[in-house]
Amino acid sequence: MQIGIPRVLSFFYYYPFYKTFLESLGCSVRLSPPTSAKTLDRLSICPTDEPCISVKLAFPHTAALVEAGVERLFIPTLTSADRYSYYCPKHIGLPAMLRNGLELPPEMILSPVLDWREQPRRSCESFVAVGRRCGASAEAARNAFFKAWRFQNYFQQKMAAEKWLYPEALERLVGVKMFRRNRPYNPQADFCGALRVGVVGHSYILYDYVAHNLVERLREHATVLVPEMVPRRALSRALSAVPYGRELWSFEQVIAGSALYWLEDSLIDALILVSPFECGPEAVVEVFLEREAERRRIPFLILTVDEQSGEAGLVTRMEAFLDTVSGSAAQRGGAAAAKNKTLSSTPARFMPPSLPVKRLLGFPNLGRLGAALATLFNADRERAIAPLPVTKRTVELGAELAPEFMCYPLAVTIGQMREYLEAGANTLVMVGGKGRCRLGWYAELQETLLKRAGYDFEMITIHSPLPLNKNFRPFAALVGRLLEDRPASKIISNAWLAYRKAVYLEAAEKLLYKLRAREKERGGADRAYRVFEAELAEATSLRAMQKSFQRFQEYCRTAPRVEGPPPLRVRLIGEIYAVLENFVNHDLARALGSLNEIRIEVETEITVLNWLRYNIFHTP
């Protein structure tokens, strides 16, 4: 059986594993041709323009293999590389994207799962299932899996020990020919072996066509270090010095860990990050690397590439950067290493400042959640600034500091935090939790970016208390710091009040959506809801909340309704922040529910409480 592997994404990390596994089953392996200008001309077969260039490239590469007549495609689902982290979601969803986008039959793609975090046994068994589909016995498939994994480990160790680039290692150990240019890229390049340049980025960017052979070009000027040259133990040591370093996305761990290792041990004179346009996970890493390079006075360059990136512009920026680096390195001389070593003696940690004399909290709002949080913090005294609405100015303030390719909610929440700090807050509260989404890294990014901009505050990050046997004590200690001198009974009482407010708000919102679609006097439901919302915000007892909700219920029950057919029911889906934050979605629920031409009842299951039920408490 001939099986095709697209020369994209995980090919640039795990091809030795894939090839060994398939050939051990008796299959022949066919690679798609290397990316070229012709490949870029076919990017239009990607059904959306939203993904990064590496995902877009997967479509023409896969289509080329299908057109070449391969019997099956081998595109594993990469979920997690260890028990601490996940891969970027694009690696998790790639097989489904290709299957649906190219309209391939389900059996065409062989997609075993690598998931060492949640279902480690499933990883081996899913490869065994693929082996059975290829005609091998379960035992033969299992042996092929372990043989391939051993070879992958050997490949990585040998590559690091010999200081090979990934394409060099592929050629020497796996037999994949690498591109070699017959003449220099820059005949006038003046090589300086003493100048050490670290280059980080995803291998599927560094060694693909879109990077215009950047690493090879740099090698004509300086000694170049890349992530695959760093031993695993060194990566782990570097990441352990950074809070949550081991919980970065798997390939981002390689990027951050190698750069931090070089910076910590003064092994480089300059650092270059090559990043694909619109790569969110790499935008997270960018902030931390920029901070660490600045701490150690190491020049840092970010090169962003996509299908529109011109070779001339990329090369010009690289050479101008090298000219600057060469001059500064010569001025630093031998003192640079000693100075950098001194600076690196303090590990990179997010240490809060001393506690303020009087704590005044600020917290990013999400939809109507602010009223509940204000109840938790302000039930018996003023401890938090009242929730601030998101406005155009909020977004502008956030966009000034947020990395270009991070998601929109980060910019909005940074803007909110700036407004809270301007209003007098000295402590900011943010949720944490490292997983597939970038949300788990917001707190670290927000703290870094705001303090770099000159703000003085303490950041408190709240993580889930579950599982209780592991996380409840640190969770309780953190809540105790926030609520300080309140007795436990008062904290529990306030938390219950806050929860009931959230329940009433969500229940009232459902009634609002129903009445909007049927009311005879347009706008009446919204006016009644605003009254209810204001009363609920002021309520300090369960009885007061209940009475306010009952009044709103009664209004919804008795308000005059139009006659006619039932309204059209429209369900809102999407990213939770975009669905819940009305300014961000341009108040879409109200706009739909208030249309004169057609009556629409809006529905949504995306609420804060439902998110907690499904993701934290795991209840239906």
N, C-alpha and C positions, 0 to 999 in steps of 0.2 A: 504494500500500500504506500502510495506517495502522499506525504503530508507536507503542507506548506506552512511556513512560519514567516509572518510579516517582519521586515527588517526595521522595526520601530519599537519604542518604549522598552519593555522588559527584555527584548532581544539584546540590548546593550548592557544587560546585567547578567542574565540567566541563560544565554544561548548555550553555553557548555552543558548545563544541566538538561535543557530541553533536547538537544541533539543526542546526548548520550542515552537518555531515557528512550527516545523513539527508536534509535538504531539498535538498542538492546532488545527491543520488541520485534526486530526484523523489518522495520519500516525504513523507507528512504525519505530523506529530508530535502525539501526544496525551499530556498530562501527567495524572497522577492528581490528584484534588482535594487542596488543602492539608490537612495534619493537623488534625483537630478532635476534639472529645469523642467523636463517633461512631467515628472511627478508633480511638481508644483502646479503645472498647467491643469492637472486633473483634480485639484483640491475641491472643485465645485461639486464633486459627488458626495462630499461631506454634507449632510442635510441641514446643518446649522453653522453659523459663523461664530458661535459663542466659545467653543473650546480653544485651548492653546494649540499651537502649531503641531505639537507632537501627536495630539489626538487627531487632528485633521489629516495628518500624513498617514495615519493608520488606514484610512478609507481607500486611497488609491493603491497603497501597498497590498491591501487585502484583495481588492478588485483585480490587481495584476495576477495574483496567484490563482484566483478563480478562473480568470480568462486563460491561464496557462494550463488548466485542466487538472489541478491537484484534486485528489479524492477527498481529502479532509483538510481542515485548517486547525492548527494547534495554537490556541490563544488562552493561556491559563488566566484564571481569576485570582489576582493578587490581593488578599485581604490583610494579612498581617505577617510580619517576618519573625515576631517574637511575642512574648506575653505582655509586653508593655505598650506596643505601638500598632498603628495601622499604616497601610499604604495610602497614598493619595486616592480619593474616590474614583478618579479616572481609571486607575488600574483595576478597581473593583468592578466598575461598570463597563469596561471596554468590550468584552464579548457580547453583551446585550446590545450595546450601541451599534456594533458592526453587524450583528445579526439583523437588527431592525432597520438600520440605515441602508444596508445593501440588499435587504429583503432576501436573506439567505434561508434555506430550509434549516430547521432546528438541528438536524443531525449533521449539518456541514461542519459545525465548529466543535472541536474537542476542547472542553474548558474545565480541566481539573482545577481544584481550589487549593491555594496555599494559605492556610489560616492557622498559624501557630498560637494565636491568642485565645480564641473562643472555642475552636473545635480542632485541636491538634491531631486527633485520630482521623478526622475527616480528610486531612491533607493526603496522607498515604492512601487511604481507601479510595479517594476520588481519582488518584493516578492509577490505582489498580483497576478501577472501572473503565478508564480509558484504555488500559492495556487489554482488557477483555474485549472491548469493541474493536481492537486492532488484531484480534485473533490469538492473543497469548493467554496462558493460564493465569490464575490469580497469583500463584507462587512466582511464576516468571515475571509478572508485572511488578510484584513487590520487590523482587530482587533487582529489577531494572531501576526502580525508584531509588533504592538505597545506593546502588552503584553510581547512578547519576548524581546523587547528592554528595557522595564522597568525592567525585571528580570535580564538582563545582567548588567544594571547599579547597581542594588541592589547587585548582585554577586560581582562586583568589589569593591564596597564600603565596603561590609562586609569582604571581603578578606583583604583589607588594614587595616580595623579597628581591626581585630582579629590577624593580622600578620601571616596569613596562607600562605603556599606555594600553588601554583595553584593546584597541585594534591590533597592536603588536602581539599581545598575549593570544588573541584569537588566531592570528596567523601562525604563531609558533606552536600552540598547543592544540588547536582545533582545526586548523587547515583552512581558515577563511582568509582569502587574500585581501590585504589592505591596499588602499590607494597610495601610490607613490608618485610624486612629481619628479620629472627628469631634470628639472632645473630649479634653482632657488626661487622662492616667492619674491624676495627682495635681494637682488645681487649686491646692493650697497649696505646690507645689514652688517652692523659691527657687533659680533658676538662677544658677550661678556659673561664668562662662566661664574664669576663671583656675584653677579646679580641674580637673585633667586625670586622667581615670581610664582606664587601659588594661584592656580586657576581652578575654580570650583563651579559646579553646575551639574545638571543631570547628564549622564553619559549619552543619553539619546538626543541631547542638544549639542554637547561638545564635539561629538564625533559624527554628526550628521551634516548633510549638505548646507543646512541653514546657518551653520556657524562659520562657513567659508574657511574651513581648515585653520581656525584660529590658533589651536594648540601648536600645530606644525609651524605656523608663521612665528609664533612667540619663541619657539625653539631656535630660530635663527638669530635671536637677540640675547637670550638669557637662558639660565637653567630653569626649567619648568617643572613644577610639582603639581600633580593632579590627585584627586581623592583615592583612586585605586592603588596608589603607591603607599598608602598609610595602612599599617597593620591593624587588625581588628581590635587588639587590646589597646592600642593607642587611641583609636576612635572612642572606645568605651570610657577610657580614662578622661578624655577631653569632655565628653558629654556628661560624665558624672559630676563635673565641676559646675554645671549649669542646672539650675532648678528645672526639673521636668525634661532634661535633655534627652533622656531615653524614651520619652513619650512623643517626641517629634515623629512626623511621618517617616517611614523607613528610609526612603531615598534621601529625604532632607536630613536625616541623621548623618548620612555619609558626607553630605555637603558641609553641614555645620561642624561635625566632629573633626573632619580633616582640617578645616580652616582654623578652628580653635586650637587644635594640636600644633599647627605650624606657628600660630601667634604665641601660644603659651611657651613654646620652646625656642622662640626666636629663630625659626628656620626659614623665614621668608623676608624679603625686603619690600614686597608689594603683593597685593591681593586683588584678583579679578573675579567677579561673579558674572557668569554668562547665564542669562535668564530668559525663558520664553515669554513673550508678551502675554499678559493676563494669567500668569501662574500665581495663584493665591498662596499655596504653601511656601513657595520660594520667596514671596513677599514677606512672610513671617520671618524667615531666616535672614533676609536682607537687613532687617532692622537690627537684629542682634549682632550680625557680622560688622555692620557699619559702626556700631557702638564699640565693639571690641577692637577693631582696627584703629579707631580714633583714640582709644585709651592707650594703645601702644605706639601711636604715631606712625602707623603703617599706611602708606597710600592705598586707597581703596577705589576701585572702578567697577561700575555696574554696566554691563553691556546687554541690552535687550534685543532679542531677535524674533522675527516672525517671517512669514512668506514675502513680506515687502522689504525686508532688510537688504540694503545694497552692500555689496562687497567693499566698495571704495570707502563708504562712510565708516564701516566697521574697522577697516584697516587703519584709516586715518586717526580714529579715536584711540586705537591700541598704540600706534606709534607715538602719538602725542603724549599719551600717558607714560610710555616707557622713557621718553626724553625727560619728562619731569622727574620720574623715579630715579633715573641714573644720576641726575644732578643732586637730588636730595640725599641719595645713598652715599655719594662721594663726600658730601659735607658732613654726614653723620660719622663716617669712617668706622673705626673699630669700637667707638663708644656706643654705637647703636645697640649691639647685642646686650651689653651690660645693662643699658638703660631699660631695654625692653624686658630683660629678665627681672629687673627690680619691679617694673610695673606689673608683670605677670604673677608676682608672688601672691597677689590677692585674687582669689578666684572670682569669676563673674557671678555675683549673686544679687538677687533683688531684695536688699535689706531695707526695711521700713525705717523712717526717721523716728526719733523719740516721740512718744505720744504727746499730742497737743494737750494743753491745760484744760480746755473745754472742747470736747469733740462735737463737731457739727457735720452731719453726714450729707453726702450727695450720692445719688444713684441713678444710672440711666433708666429711663422709663421704657416700658414696652406696652403699647396699647393702653389699656385701662388698669394695668397692674399697679401703677404708681399709688393709687388710693389705698390699696391693701398694704403695700410696703410702708407707706406713711403711718398707717395705723400701728404696724409692728414697732416702728421706731419712736413714734410720737404719742403713744397712748397716754402717758402720764406727765410728760414734759416735752419741751421743744428740743429734739435731738437731731432732726433732719430737716433740710429745706424741702418745702412742698414740691411735688412733682412739677417740673418745667415742661411746657409743651415743645415739641419739635417744630422749628420754623426754618425759613430759608437761611436765616443767619446761623442757626445751629449747624446746618449742613456746610455752610461756607467756613465756619470755624474748624470743623472737623477735617474738611478737605485740605486745609492749609498744612496739617500735620500728618495725615494718613498716607501710607505708601500708595503709590499710584495704582497698583494692581490688587490691593486688598479689596474685599467685598464692601459694598455700600454701607451695611450696618456698622462696620467699624468706624467709618468716617462720621456717621451720625452720632454714635455713642461718644466718640472723642469730643465732638462739638457740644454734646450735652454736658460732659464733664467739665469742659472749659467754662460753660455758663454757670455750673454749680460752684466752681472755684471762684469765679468772678463775683458770685452772690455771697461768698463768705465761707463756703464749705472748706474744711481742712482734712477731711477723711472721705475717700471715695470707696464705694462698695460695688463689687462686680462678681458675677458668677464665674466659676471655673469648671474644670473637668476636661481632660484630654481625650479626644476620640477622633472620629473621622473628620468632623467639621472644624473650621478655623476658629469658631466661637471660643473653644477652650483656651486659645492663646490670646484672646482679646486683652485680658487683664495685664499680662506682661507687656504687650505692645503698648497699651494705653499708658501704663506707668512710665515706660522708657521714653515714649514720644513726648508726653507732657512734661516730664522732668527735664528732658533735653531742651524744651521750650522755656524753661525757667520757673515752672510752677513748683511750689513747695507744699506737699501733702503726704498723707499716708494712704496707701492702697491696701484694702482688705479684700481678699478673694475668697469667696465661699464655695466650697466643693460639696458634692453630694454626701450625705451622712451614710449612704449605703455602699457596701454591706456594713451593717451596724457593728459587727465584731471587729472591723478594721478601721472604719472611718468615723464612728460616732463620737469618740472622745475628742479628736481634733476638731470636729465640727462643733461640738458643744463648747469647747474652749474658745473657739473663734466667735461664736455667738455671744459668749460671756464677755469677751473684749468689746464687742459692739454695744451691748446693753449694759455693761459695767455694773453699777451697784444695784440693779434690780434683783429682787428675790426670784427664785425659780418659779414660784407660783404665779408671779406677775408676768414673767416671760411667757409661760405656757398660756396664760389667759389672753395676753396680747396677740400671741401667735394664732390662737383660735379665732379671735375677732378678725384678724387679718384674713385668715382663710375663709371665714364666712362672708366677708366682704367680696372676696374674689368669686365665690360661688354665686352670690346674689347678682354681681355685675354680669357674669356670663349668662345667667338665667334671664336677666332683664334684657340683655342684648338680643337673645333669641326672640323674645316677645316683641322687641322693637322691629326686628326684621319682618316678622309676620304682619304687624300692624301697618308698617310703611306700605306694604304691597296692597293693602285693602282699605286704608282709611279714606274717607270722603274728603276731609279737609287736609290737604297736603301740608306737611310740616308740623302737624299737631303731635305726632308720635315723638318727633325729635325734641320738641319743647318739653313734653312730659318727661322724656328720658333725662334731659339736662337737669330738670328739677330733682328727679330721683337721684341722679349722680351726685349733685351737690349735697343733698340730705345725707346720703350714704357716707360721703367724705367726712361729714361732721359728726356722724353717729359714734357714740362711745360705748354702746351696749348692744347686746344681741336683740333685745326687745325693740330698740329704736330702729335697728336695721330691718327687722321683720316688718314693722309697721310701715316703713318707707316702701319696702318692696310690695307689700299688700296694696298700698295706695296706687302704685304704678300698675300692678296687676288689674286692679279694678278699672283704672282708666282704659287699659288695653281691652278689657272685656266689654266695656260700655261705649267706646268710641264709635260713632257712625261709620258704617262701611258701605262701599259701593256694591251694586249688584252686578252680576255678570259671571263669566267663566272664571275658574280659579287662576291665580297668577302663575306665570312661568317660574319654575324653580331653578335657580342658578347656584351652583356650589363653587365657592372660592377655594382654590388649592394653591400651593406654592411654598416658598421659603417662609418659615414662621414669622420672621421679623417683618417681611414685606406684607404679609397678610394682616398682621395685627396692628402695625403702626400706620395710622390713617394718613399722616403727612407723606409718608413714603409711598403709599399706594394711591395717593390723591383722593383719599376718602371714597374708594371704589364702591364699598357696600352702600353708602348713602346715595352715591350717584346712580347706581343701578336701581335701588329701591325707590328713587324719587322720579324716575322717568315718567313723562306724561303719555308718551305714545304707547307704552306697554307696561303692564303691571308685573313687577318682578319681585319674588321672594328670595332673598339671599340666604344661603345656608353655608356653614363651615364647621368642620370638625377640628380645625386647627385653632386650638386655644391653649393658654398657658396651663390650665388644669389638666386638659387632656394630654398635653406633652408630659407633664409630671406623671400622670397615670401610666402612660405607655412606656416611657423611657426610664423613669426612676423607680416607681413602685410596681411596674410590670403587671398592672391590672387591666382588664378589658374595658 
